[in-house]
Amino acid sequence: MFKNHPKGLLAASLANMGERFGFYTMMAILSLFIMTKFGLDETKTGIIYSIFYASIYLLALVGGLLADKTRNYKGVILGGLLLMTLGYVIISIPTPTPVPAGQFGLLLAFTCLGLLVIALGNGLFKGNLQALVGQMYDNPKYSKMRDSGFQLFYMFINVGAIFAPFLAVGVRNWWVEKNGFLYNADLPALAHQLLGNKITGEGMERLQRLAAEVGYSGTDLTAFANEYLNVFTTGFHYAFAVAIFAMLISLVIYTFNKNRFPDPANKQATASGIEEVEEMDIKEVKQRLYALFAVFAVVIFFWFSFHQNGLTLTYFAKDYTDLSQIKVNLGFATLQGAEIFQSINPFFVVFLTPIIVGFFGWLRAKGKEPSTPRKIAIGMGIAALAYAVMTFGSMGLPLKGEADAMGGLPDLARVTPWLLIGTYFILTVAELFISPLGISFVSKVAPPKYQGIMQGAWLGATAAGNSLLFIGAIFYTSFSMSATWMVFVVACLMSMFTMLAMIKWLEKVAK
């Protein structure tokens, strides 16, 4: 698989795989953790989630600038790994739930501090490691393999992401069952409604029924609500601790291989040695930067749509999907939860990458391979198709407020898990046309002295898209499900047509 690629690609992929395992452990449960821990609604949770997700990528600009200024790419990457480990330690510390009124602000700030530290560490790490990988392909010996190299890099790091949600859910549910209860996705929201005096009569009846189903034999539902919420969120905290061990593995891999990696501070100009690259003409530098910024602006709308997987698509899995169809007994815990869907995307990344790489290789051999900008435009059209599937699959479902008043939908009124699985399949195909190839495009077009900051700017565009994620949460709670998904169909189509309008110019710059 790694034949004809630089030797450092495998080590870089392994280092990133550990980091991504920790990251996806957290992201699989983050939005539902915030709702359960602090009793926030979907919109307020979406705002926190959007700010955090945007910060992860926005701070990549800081990381890229720092690495470009200091020329110490490897040191900045190492610092990022250490900071992320610290952030996971902070959010894994169990604190009381329901949160006491006098400590609400303090504990929310403590959680946000941990998330900020993770975001800063990710900013130092992510873009600069991509710049390091891109530098491997500046060697003419490997330059033709740049796109497939980044696709392999992208695939390999998703191996860890496949298992992360399963482990996060397993740890959370193990703790719930260890304390004498069973998992139920609707109970945390019902418990908060009861404690906040917002529960309807229909909701109260469902709370009584579900409390008995998960193992509560008493009659004091207030006591049950307090206990269940505390156990449930403590399980979340312990799941976050899994990320700490993943980061330690990534640190070991990176440290042992650090001296074997090339350094973007030293641009490789020939296959036989390292030389200083001649300064580019200022006109060419400007043209390359303009092209990059144009692509950055377009992909904002794609990321706004794609990263709903951890927000509104996760909400949909919890509120409208029949989770009883994906229940697995592992002996020590029951593997069930909306978070499991977060493993589907990385699974498809790993499964589909060799197929797509082989397909593009076949086209390359025939001289018909599309340019990188054209692949990105195609990917945006595929993403629109994914949300069109969600639009049609969600027709006839009740509004979120109506479902809440019922205390949650019964299983028979929910949709099959295959709707989300199919959507994630299509979205993953779109992702493989855009994300790794976008990174490849940046590494090829960015002027040598701006490699780090341009990779950071690519992630900054992702940050801009992520900062808009909360809009999806607003639509989710205010409009029909079909109308919510149509927003993302339109956003992806806008991106596709804008990209197609710039194709000839971008292809010329990328030559």
Secondary structure, DSSP 8 states (H G I E B T S, - for coil): --TTS-THHHHHHHHHHHHHHHHHHHHHHHHHHHHHHH---HHHHHHHHHHHHHHHHHHHHHHHHHHHHH--HHHHHHHHHHHHHHHHHHHHS---SS--GGGHHHHHHHHHHHHHHHHHHHHHHHHHHHHHHHHHTTSTTTGGGHHHHHHHHHHHHHHHHHHHHHHHHHHHHHHHHHTT----TTHHHHHHHHHTT---HHHHHHHHHHHHHTT---S-HHHHHHHHHHHHHHHHHHHHHHHHHHHHHHHHHHHHHGGGS--TTS---SSS---------HHHHHHHHHHHHHHHHHHHHHHHHHGGGGTHHHHHHHHHB-GGGG-EE-SSSEE-SGGGGGGHHHHHHHHHHHHHHHHHHHHHHTT----HHHHHHHHHHHHHHHHHHHHHHTTT---HHHHHHTTS--GGGSB-HHHHHHHHHHHHHHHHHHHHHHHHHHHHHS-GGGHHHHHHHHHHHHHHHHTTHHHHHHHHHHS-HHHHHHHHHHHHHHHHHHHHHTHHHHHHHH-
